[in-house]
Amino acid sequence: MTSRERVLKALRHEEPDRVPIQDSPWGATVSRWHKEGLPEAIPVAEYFGYEFRSFSADLSPRFPVKTLEASHEFIVETTPFGGVRRNFRTFDTTPEVIDYPIKTREDWARIKERLEPGFTRVDWASGLQSFRRAKEEGYFTTYNAAFGYDQCQSYIKSEQLLELLLTDPEWVYDILYSHARLVIEMGKMMMEHGFDFDGAYLYDDNGYRNGTFFSPATYREVVFPIHRMVYRFFRDRGIPTILHSCGRVKEFIPMYIEAGLDCLQPLEVKAGMDLVQLKKEYGKDLAFMGGIDVRAMADPDPKLIEKEIRTKFAAAMPGGGYIYHSDHSVPKNVSFAQYRRVMELVRKYGAY
């Protein structure tokens, strides 16, 4: 089977020849692997047989990115969203937010007018060439886009945003809707000009380690209509949706399903997202992607990761509806040898 056939079959809750494979190692992890034997000339996705190829538009307000300060250890830059962030030069941790672009409604008004769809938001020349090659080679191609609550965090300090969800939900909804509209319009434009996507890979972090960022009632009132609008846009075109939502978001799953979501990723183990239990409770209505604990990958005892993959695959594979992925992304404490072992076990226990 081609990657496209394999992933689509899994998303339709049918059993393919084997579990589809996709993952997200950090850049710092790949740098480590290059020192440990990963060939420099072969992209990591190609070396390990990842089956997704992703494409997107520029969905930011397109502010110029400028370096404000640089040292041997850090770099401070403005962002396309209008904020300021400090990163380690290795870019191997979450950046420190120095400043947010929105503090008042007037700030939002200046940004909102920059969120109009436009042809120049897409790299048509090289993007279409890469897309056509991916289709010819049988990969599962996705339209990638951030939207929803998590996108707001590019603009507004988290504490202020959470307060606004309760005190001024109409304003938050306006931000959510404006970005969702841009996601939809740019997706439509790309599809009208040669991008025949197999799926939509969408990003909206709704949780942290101990639970959701906000209540189910707030999700229902403010965020749910946005999710439903975006999922229905793609579903009406026969395109399945995958939501990347970090943290413990189990409380939202029934509403994700109601909104029209097809697949949930990444199922963070340390946040209590249990793939085995989730499959049992929701496997008839929702596909799952991820749930393999990166802590077991990094453990010096190789039996731990084998047990992790063997037991979870046995529960998640029957009837289809499962795609392999780490339970978030692969950190740099996982060696090249350890990760090669992970891929061997995925193929061993993932065969139908």
TIMARBA-311496 format. One record per residue (C-alpha): z, x, y; residue in one letter. Coordinates in Angstrom, 3 decimals, padded with zeros to 6 digits, always signed. Layout:
REM TIMARBA-311496
up, east, north, r
Z, X, Y, a;
...
//
This chain:
REM TIMARBA-311496
up, east, north, r
+000.000, +000.000, +000.000, m;
-000.498, +001.093, +003.597, t;
+002.502, +001.334, +005.901, s;
+001.284, -001.748, +007.732, r;
+001.058, -003.775, +004.533, e;
+004.433, -002.511, +003.333, r;
+006.351, -003.308, +006.527, v;
+004.733, -006.713, +007.022, l;
+005.519, -007.657, +003.450, k;
+009.172, -006.686, +003.919, a;
+009.377, -008.654, +007.174, l;
+007.948, -011.692, +005.380, r;
+010.788, -011.440, +002.847, h;
+008.467, -010.326, +000.088, e;
+008.872, -007.279, -002.138, e;
+006.481, -004.399, -001.354, p;
+005.898, -001.384, -003.603, d;
+008.890, +000.380, -002.045, r;
+011.258, +000.112, +000.894, v;
+009.473, +000.975, +004.169, p;
+010.779, +004.084, +005.942, i;
+011.495, +004.593, +009.635, q;
+014.108, +006.678, +011.461, d;
+015.134, +008.159, +014.817, s;
+016.444, +011.742, +014.790, p;
+017.670, +013.105, +018.107, w;
+015.512, +015.681, +019.848, g;
+018.361, +018.169, +019.413, a;
+018.385, +017.351, +015.685, t;
+014.680, +018.099, +015.366, v;
+015.221, +021.375, +017.241, s;
+017.868, +022.315, +014.690, r;
+015.583, +021.381, +011.809, w;
+012.826, +023.593, +013.184, h;
+015.222, +026.534, +012.875, k;
+016.043, +025.498, +009.310, e;
+012.527, +025.075, +007.939, g;
+010.851, +022.016, +009.458, l;
+007.308, +023.170, +010.309, p;
+006.779, +023.364, +014.072, e;
+003.171, +022.198, +013.769, a;
+003.938, +018.955, +011.914, i;
+005.516, +016.036, +013.827, p;
+008.791, +014.952, +012.233, v;
+007.449, +011.405, +011.757, a;
+004.517, +012.731, +009.782, e;
+006.573, +015.215, +007.763, y;
+009.018, +012.584, +006.531, f;
+006.528, +009.731, +006.275, g;
+007.847, +007.381, +008.932, y;
+005.746, +004.234, +008.941, e;
+005.938, +002.933, +012.523, f;
+003.823, +004.082, +015.447, r;
+005.036, +002.781, +018.786, s;
+003.290, +002.047, +022.082, f;
+004.509, +000.701, +025.399, s;
+003.893, +000.181, +029.080, a;
+005.889, +001.502, +032.016, d;
+008.304, -001.387, +032.597, l;
+010.361, +000.305, +035.308, s;
+010.207, -000.187, +039.099, p;
+008.456, +003.200, +039.066, r;
+010.619, +005.048, +041.537, f;
+009.731, +008.759, +041.706, p;
+011.772, +011.033, +039.427, v;
+013.205, +014.001, +041.308, k;
+015.464, +016.875, +040.309, t;
+018.486, +016.893, +042.618, l;
+020.442, +019.702, +040.990, e;
+019.918, +022.089, +038.087, a;
+022.048, +024.672, +036.325, s;
+021.828, +026.518, +033.029, h;
+023.810, +023.693, +031.430, e;
+023.020, +020.490, +033.353, f;
+020.202, +018.787, +035.207, i;
+020.748, +015.960, +037.715, v;
+017.762, +013.699, +038.322, e;
+016.810, +010.397, +039.849, t;
+015.426, +007.822, +037.380, t;
+012.361, +005.542, +037.488, p;
+014.880, +002.693, +037.899, f;
+016.304, +004.174, +041.107, g;
+019.553, +005.583, +039.758, g;
+020.913, +009.109, +039.401, v;
+021.918, +010.667, +036.072, r;
+023.209, +013.986, +034.837, r;
+022.104, +015.310, +031.446, n;
+022.807, +018.364, +029.399, f;
+019.611, +020.392, +029.323, r;
+019.554, +019.837, +025.563, t;
+019.464, +016.058, +026.146, f;
+021.621, +015.627, +023.033, d;
+024.236, +013.233, +024.447, t;
+024.308, +010.037, +026.477, t;
+023.659, +010.936, +030.135, p;
+026.394, +010.646, +032.746, e;
+025.570, +007.981, +035.317, v;
+026.121, +009.335, +038.830, i;
+024.832, +006.371, +040.798, d;
+023.403, +002.885, +040.233, y;
+020.554, +001.448, +042.334, p;
+021.897, -002.116, +042.605, i;
+025.192, -002.911, +044.281, k;
+024.160, -005.998, +046.270, t;
+021.603, -008.810, +046.107, r;
+019.634, -007.036, +048.827, e;
+019.296, -004.003, +046.546, d;
+017.934, -006.258, +043.795, w;
+015.433, -007.897, +046.142, a;
+013.933, -004.475, +046.949, r;
+013.618, -003.656, +043.245, i;
+012.360, -007.063, +042.113, k;
+009.244, -006.785, +044.258, e;
+008.348, -003.589, +042.355, r;
+008.326, -005.350, +038.961, l;
+004.895, -006.907, +039.133, e;
+002.561, -006.370, +036.150, p;
-000.352, -004.044, +036.733, g;
-003.114, -002.193, +034.953, f;
-001.747, +001.194, +036.005, t;
+001.425, +000.667, +033.968, r;
-000.484, +001.625, +030.792, v;
-002.022, +004.935, +029.735, d;
-005.248, +003.337, +028.593, w;
-007.226, +006.478, +027.772, a;
-004.939, +008.453, +025.480, s;
-002.844, +005.424, +024.565, g;
-005.726, +003.420, +023.151, l;
-007.096, +006.472, +021.372, q;
-003.740, +007.091, +019.673, s;
-003.386, +003.402, +018.878, f;
-006.789, +003.165, +017.203, r;
-006.075, +006.253, +015.147, r;
-002.735, +004.796, +014.018, a;
-004.459, +001.567, +012.980, k;
-007.152, +003.453, +011.083, e;
-004.493, +005.444, +009.247, e;
-002.667, +002.261, +008.215, g;
+000.537, +002.608, +010.225, y;
+002.638, -000.358, +011.386, f;
+002.014, -000.436, +015.146, t;
+004.570, -001.844, +017.574, t;
+004.843, -002.817, +021.212, y;
+008.138, -001.296, +022.361, n;
+010.114, -002.688, +025.276, a;
+013.667, -002.817, +026.609, a;
+014.800, -006.142, +028.033, f;
+017.824, -008.397, +028.359, g;
+021.398, -007.401, +029.142, y;
+020.962, -003.752, +028.258, d;
+018.079, -003.384, +030.691, q;
+020.402, -004.577, +033.481, c;
+022.620, -001.580, +032.799, q;
+019.863, +000.633, +034.177, s;
+020.556, -000.996, +037.524, y;
+024.167, -002.173, +037.713, i;
+027.460, -000.555, +036.729, k;
+028.651, -002.098, +033.454, s;
+031.973, -003.329, +034.837, e;
+030.218, -005.068, +037.743, q;
+027.551, -006.511, +035.446, l;
+030.117, -008.010, +033.069, l;
+031.934, -009.568, +036.007, e;
+028.679, -010.976, +037.387, l;
+027.938, -012.668, +034.066, l;
+030.945, -014.872, +034.800, l;
+030.936, -015.078, +038.604, t;
+027.203, -015.124, +039.338, d;
+025.250, -015.801, +036.135, p;
+022.257, -017.084, +038.134, e;
+021.753, -013.648, +039.679, w;
+022.002, -011.901, +036.298, v;
+019.564, -014.420, +034.834, y;
+017.101, -013.643, +037.628, d;
+017.205, -009.953, +036.718, i;
+016.832, -010.742, +033.008, l;
+013.987, -013.170, +033.602, y;
+012.086, -010.813, +035.921, s;
+012.101, -008.066, +033.312, h;
+011.291, -010.415, +030.432, a;
+008.323, -011.715, +032.406, r;
+007.120, -008.127, +032.916, l;
+007.556, -007.387, +029.184, v;
+005.482, -010.454, +028.296, i;
+002.763, -009.966, +030.899, e;
+002.262, -006.293, +030.034, m;
+002.227, -007.099, +026.319, g;
-000.379, -009.767, +026.963, k;
-002.461, -007.378, +029.069, m;
-002.363, -004.665, +026.423, m;
-003.346, -007.105, +023.682, m;
-006.240, -008.417, +025.761, e;
-007.587, -004.885, +026.161, h;
-007.531, -003.442, +022.654, g;
-003.917, -003.120, +021.470, f;
-003.715, -005.245, +018.324, d;
+000.010, -004.887, +017.636, f;
+001.557, -005.520, +014.220, d;
+005.075, -006.011, +015.581, g;
+007.290, -005.947, +018.661, a;
+010.201, -003.477, +018.688, y;
+012.604, -004.689, +021.375, l;
+015.782, -003.093, +022.729, y;
+018.820, -004.960, +024.015, d;
+022.244, -003.520, +023.194, d;
+024.692, -006.416, +023.058, n;
+027.689, -004.762, +021.445, g;
+029.979, -001.774, +021.105, y;
+032.194, -000.467, +018.336, r;
+034.735, -003.315, +018.382, n;
+032.603, -006.321, +019.215, g;
+030.104, -007.891, +021.584, t;
+030.081, -007.010, +025.282, f;
+030.461, -010.672, +026.219, f;
+031.334, -013.948, +024.535, s;
+029.011, -016.094, +022.406, p;
+029.264, -018.742, +025.129, a;
+027.997, -016.294, +027.755, t;
+025.227, -015.129, +025.427, y;
+024.199, -018.754, +024.885, r;
+024.150, -019.550, +028.607, e;
+022.574, -016.435, +030.107, v;
+020.937, -014.154, +027.518, v;
+019.819, -016.536, +024.757, f;
+017.095, -018.236, +026.872, p;
+015.597, -014.808, +027.633, i;
+015.615, -013.745, +023.978, h;
+014.060, -017.036, +022.925, r;
+011.323, -016.749, +025.562, m;
+010.329, -013.238, +024.463, v;
+010.544, -013.872, +020.714, y;
+008.488, -017.057, +021.000, r;
+005.793, -015.261, +022.983, f;
+005.260, -012.863, +020.091, f;
+005.805, -015.425, +017.327, r;
+003.128, -017.670, +018.829, d;
+000.739, -014.739, +018.347, r;
+001.820, -014.034, +014.761, g;
+003.720, -010.874, +015.737, i;
+007.157, -010.343, +014.130, p;
+010.012, -009.117, +016.328, t;
+012.591, -006.418, +015.624, i;
+015.680, -006.232, +017.846, l;
+017.533, -002.961, +018.313, h;
+021.061, -003.988, +019.276, s;
+023.828, -001.439, +018.857, c;
+027.441, -002.175, +018.052, g;
+029.159, -005.072, +016.348, r;
+026.917, -008.046, +017.096, v;
+027.568, -010.153, +014.001, k;
+028.823, -013.089, +016.110, e;
+025.423, -013.362, +017.763, f;
+023.337, -013.351, +014.570, i;
+023.118, -017.149, +014.147, p;
+021.831, -017.389, +017.739, m;
+019.431, -014.468, +017.221, y;
+017.969, -016.424, +014.315, i;
+017.837, -019.639, +016.353, e;
+016.050, -017.766, +019.163, a;
+013.348, -016.719, +016.694, g;
+014.197, -013.105, +015.845, l;
+012.678, -011.726, +012.640, d;
+014.607, -008.480, +012.043, c;
+017.835, -006.854, +013.297, l;
+018.336, -003.079, +013.643, q;
+020.247, -000.656, +013.386, p;
+023.424, -002.167, +011.799, l;
+026.022, +000.418, +012.858, e;
+028.443, +000.988, +010.002, v;
+031.201, +002.396, +012.221, k;
+031.043, -000.826, +014.231, a;
+031.608, -002.965, +011.144, g;
+028.010, -004.038, +010.530, m;
+027.994, -004.280, +006.729, d;
+024.435, -004.432, +005.372, l;
+025.579, -005.809, +002.004, v;
+027.515, -008.691, +003.570, q;
+024.860, -009.393, +006.197, l;
+022.168, -009.650, +003.543, k;
+024.331, -012.064, +001.589, k;
+025.047, -014.274, +004.611, e;
+021.778, -014.160, +006.537, y;
+019.160, -012.570, +004.286, g;
+017.163, -015.766, +003.832, k;
+016.560, -016.116, +007.571, d;
+016.641, -012.566, +008.919, l;
+015.304, -009.201, +007.781, a;
+017.389, -006.060, +008.269, f;
+016.545, -002.501, +009.226, m;
+019.105, +000.300, +009.015, g;
+022.721, +000.266, +007.904, g;
+022.767, +003.715, +006.241, i;
+025.788, +005.617, +007.543, d;
+024.887, +008.915, +009.256, v;
+028.443, +010.148, +008.622, r;
+027.642, +010.143, +004.911, a;
+024.432, +012.084, +005.623, m;
+026.436, +014.838, +007.329, a;
+029.245, +014.973, +004.760, d;
+029.279, +018.163, +002.652, p;
+029.744, +016.077, -000.500, d;
+026.190, +014.972, -001.508, p;
+027.612, +012.210, -003.705, k;
+028.619, +010.184, -000.657, l;
+025.120, +009.693, +000.711, i;
+023.730, +008.989, -002.743, e;
+026.313, +006.237, -003.258, k;
+025.609, +004.899, +000.251, e;
+021.894, +004.541, -000.406, i;
+022.122, +003.432, -004.035, r;
+024.623, +000.620, -003.460, t;
+023.161, -000.684, -000.206, k;
+019.582, -000.611, -001.441, f;
+020.617, -002.513, -004.554, a;
+022.012, -005.287, -002.361, a;
+019.385, -005.314, +000.399, a;
+016.129, -004.897, -001.533, m;
+015.915, -008.027, -003.732, p;
+013.518, -010.568, -002.250, g;
+012.297, -008.120, +000.386, g;
+013.555, -008.247, +003.946, g;
+014.789, -004.653, +004.210, y;
+013.487, -001.526, +005.979, i;
+015.236, +001.858, +005.717, y;
+016.687, +003.382, +008.894, h;
+019.854, +005.287, +009.690, s;
+022.618, +003.133, +011.169, d;
+021.626, +004.288, +014.653, h;
+019.914, +007.668, +014.986, s;
+020.272, +010.975, +013.159, v;
+022.616, +013.370, +015.038, p;
+022.368, +017.139, +015.060, k;
+025.276, +017.610, +012.626, n;
+022.875, +016.552, +009.822, v;
+021.102, +019.638, +008.482, s;
+017.447, +019.783, +007.506, f;
+018.432, +020.202, +003.855, a;
+020.772, +017.204, +004.020, q;
+018.129, +015.009, +005.599, y;
+015.479, +016.047, +003.096, r;
+017.925, +014.899, +000.441, r;
+018.291, +011.558, +002.252, v;
+014.536, +011.034, +002.137, m;
+014.427, +011.937, -001.566, e;
+017.129, +009.350, -002.292, l;
+015.411, +006.702, -000.155, v;
+012.246, +007.095, -002.208, r;
+014.138, +007.282, -005.479, k;
+016.252, +004.146, -005.015, y;
+013.746, +002.322, -002.782, g;
+011.044, +001.792, -005.417, a;
+010.560, -001.819, -006.570, y;
//
